[in-house]
Amino acid sequence: MKLSKQVLTLLLCCSLVRFTAQAESFGPTGQSNEQLPTPAAQQSPQELQQLVAPIALYPDALVAQILAASTYPTEIVEADRWMQSHSNLKGEELAKEVDKQPWDPSVKALTQFPSVLESMDKNLSWSSSLGDAYANQERDVTDAVQAMRQQARKAGHLNSNEQENVTTQGNTIIIEPANPELVYVPAYDPWLVYGEPIIAYPGWYPVPGIFLAGAGIGFGIGFGVGFFGGYGWGWHHWGCDWHGHRVIYNHNTYISHSRTIINRNNFNRGRGNFSHGNFNHGNAFHGSRPGGGGPGFHGSSAPHFQPGTRSGAFSGFDHGGNVRGFSSRGRSSFGGGSRGGGFHGGGGGRHR
């Protein structure tokens, strides 16, 4: 009996030692095989300033709409194509039909400014990179807008006039329409207007009506926003809280539910699939929105970027969804061009 107890005790001790050794060996191995979330790639202040340069001098509410809409690149394309095929719609009729569409409120809001929507479509690489940056570096993006406004004011190109009021609150520059019902989109060369020339975003296409050759700022057509006032996505529902570093929509912080701009932190935690130019349509933000955007684009052969730039979710795609090579335009300004003429735009309530 005594011998049996000793044998049993010995067996229990051996089992305990073996179990402990297995636990120690499996623990570290399991941890090492578990991939930790990859932090979202952070852009430098200079890269962010290059991204926001084309829109930094727009009125605050329009900046808010653009930042929000840039997280929906597929809907930007859809909306611009829809606008082109419905160019006969004006005023209240246009607003009514836009309201029926399944787009995000920010994309609907941009139909008030067809030339801006067109620019975001034709510069889809830039638009998606802006959306990617805003989704991952909201504070830094809003700071970059203010930094560019300060540069433009220092260069003598940002002052109040008949079209807009430019005011300051401490170190913050506010831009608002002089007439709250009539919004003018400033036209300027984003690579020259800030004083020191900025390297143009690769492949940037200047859209007539919002691009003006030279170093100054011009104003073309004013867009009446009254027709859209009765809809929840209209002009007066948007704003920027510069101190809170956020876009405001309906008096609350705007939260994107985009399925195509990927927040890399959430994406990696969700073990999504992002390879060979294909997009996983799992929601990268907080839930999903019924009637979301259409399918993502597919492509390969990612383009090469200049130093100081980086790609976004759709970088390298033109507004047709096709991969394009970046031309030498990306390394120079358009100061010698004549594309700033012929201001135009669709939509209702336009005034000169």
C-alpha positions, 0 to 999 in steps of 0.5 A: 500500500505504501509503495502504491501511494509513492508510485501514485504521487510520483505519477501525479508529479510527473503529469504536473511537470509535463502539463506546465512545460506544455503550457509554457511552450504553447503560450508563447508560440500561440502569441507569436502566431497571432498577428498584432494590428498594424498601425495606420500609415501616418502621413507627414504634415507636408504630405497632408498639406499637399492633400488639402491644398486644393480645398483648404480655401473653400468655405468651411461647410464645403470643406466639411462636405468634401472631407466626409464625401472623400471617404466614399470614392465609389459614390463620388464616381456614381454621383458625378456620372449621375449628374452628367446623365441628368444635366437637364435637372435644375433647382428644386427638381434636381434636389428632389431627385438627388434626395432619392439616391442611396448616397451618403448625405455628404455626397448628396450635398456635393451635387450642389457644386457640380464642378467640385464633384467633377474634380473629385471624380476626375482626381479620384486618386487624390480624393481617396487619399484625402478620405484615407487621411481624414479617416485615420488622421482627422486632427492632423487633416484639419490642422493642415487646412488651417496651416494652408489658410495661414500661408494663403493669408500671409501671401496676401491671397485670402481676404474678405470680399463680396463673395465670402467673409474671412474672419479669425478666432485666435489662430483659427481662420473661418471662411463663410459665404458673404450671402448665406444663400449664395455660395461661391467656390473660389478658383485658384491654382492649389500649387501656387496660391500659398506663396511658396510653390507646392509640388502638385499631387501626382496626375492632378487634373485641373477642372475649369471653374475651380482652377485658375491659372496664376497665384491669385484667387478668383470667383466665378459662378455663385451657387444658390443653395436655397433649393436644397435647404429643405433636405437633411443633407443641404448646405446649412447642415454642415460645418467644421469644428476647428477646435474639436478637429472634426466635421459637424453634420446636423450639430453632431460629429460626422461619422463615416460608414464607408465600406471602401476607404479602409481604416487599417487599424480596424481592418487588420483587427477584422482580419479582412482581405486586401490584396492584388488591388481587390477590396474587402467590402466589410465595413471598416467603420462603425456599422453599415448604411443601407443602400451603400455605395456600389462595388469597389474597383479592381486593378493591379500594377500600382503606380509609382509615387513621387517622394513626399506622396503616398497612395490611398485606397484608390490611388492610381485610378482615374475617374473611369476606374482604370489605372493611369500613369502619372505624367510630368504634370505632377511635378510642375504647376499649371501657371502657364495654362489657360484652363482657368477660364470658362467657369461653369457648373450645373445645378439650380439657383446659379448666379453670376 
